[in-house]
Amino acid sequence: MQRRNLFASAVITAIAGLAGNLLYAPFSTAAEPVITVHKTPWCGCCGSWVEHMRASGFEVTVREHEDLSPVRTRLDVPQALGSCHTAEVDGYAIEGHVPASDIRRLLEERPAGVRGLAVPGMPAGSPGMEMGGRQDPFDVVAFGQKGTRVFQSHRP
């Protein structure tokens, strides 16, 4: 009889521990915020950038538009920083082929006055713009209330 009680007690303790882990697990691990990518239906490099973001652990939602101008206007992306796609993540705008590591840094540091990051144009070697061994230098530009500044330089 005592053995049966011991076994029952062990089972109840194990179930309670498992239930506790299931109940509190979502609160103990911080998930990456979802990135919403706005792109045109005909751009292939945008799809490659989306795959870069997914491979880097981000959950990505894609929305296709014929014209991205209204999206860029809504997100206050300066026209001079334009590229082929615009994304939103946790209140920030991301324009063009910004590396996932720079987005993570932005989300960790949350610099004052920064509205978003951009990689103007479509530099070879940036995420989604891989061209064999070619890698052009490029800057990730922070933009916001105080204008623009280089957030991160990428040099081969």
C-alpha positions, 0 to 999 in steps of 0.5 A, a space after each residue: 500500500 505504501 509503495 502504491 502511494 509513493 508511486 501515485 505521489 511521484 506521478 502527481 508530482 511529475 504531472 504538476 511539474 509538466 503542467 507548470 512548465 507548459 503554463 509558464 514556458 511562453 513567458 520564459 522565452 521571448 519570441 522574435 517579433 513578426 516582420 511584415 514585408 511589403 513587396 511587389 509581386 514581380 521582385 525575386 530578390 525580395 523573396 530572397 531577403 525574406 528567406 534570409 530573414 526566416 533563416 535567421 529565425 524571424 517569422 515573416 508575413 509577406 504582403 504584395 502591392 502594386 505600388 509601395 509608395 503609400 506604404 513608404 509614406 505611412 512609415 516615413 521612409 525618406 524617398 532618397 533611401 528607397 529600395 525594392 521592398 519595405 518591412 515593418 517590425 515592432 514599430 520600425 520601418 526596414 527599407 531594402 536589404 538590411 541584414 538580420 543582425 542589424 535588425 536584431 541590434 536595432 530591436 535590442 538597442 532601440 536608439 532614441 529618435 530612430 524610425 527605421 533602417 535602410 539599405 538604399 539601392 540594391 548592393 551586390 552581396 547584401 542579403 537577398 542580393 547574393 551574386 556569387 563571390 561579388 560583395 560590394 561595400 554598403 551602409 545600413 542607414 538609420 533614419 528618423 527625427 534627427 535625419 540620417 546616420 550610418 548605423 552599420 557599415 558592411 565591408 567585404 
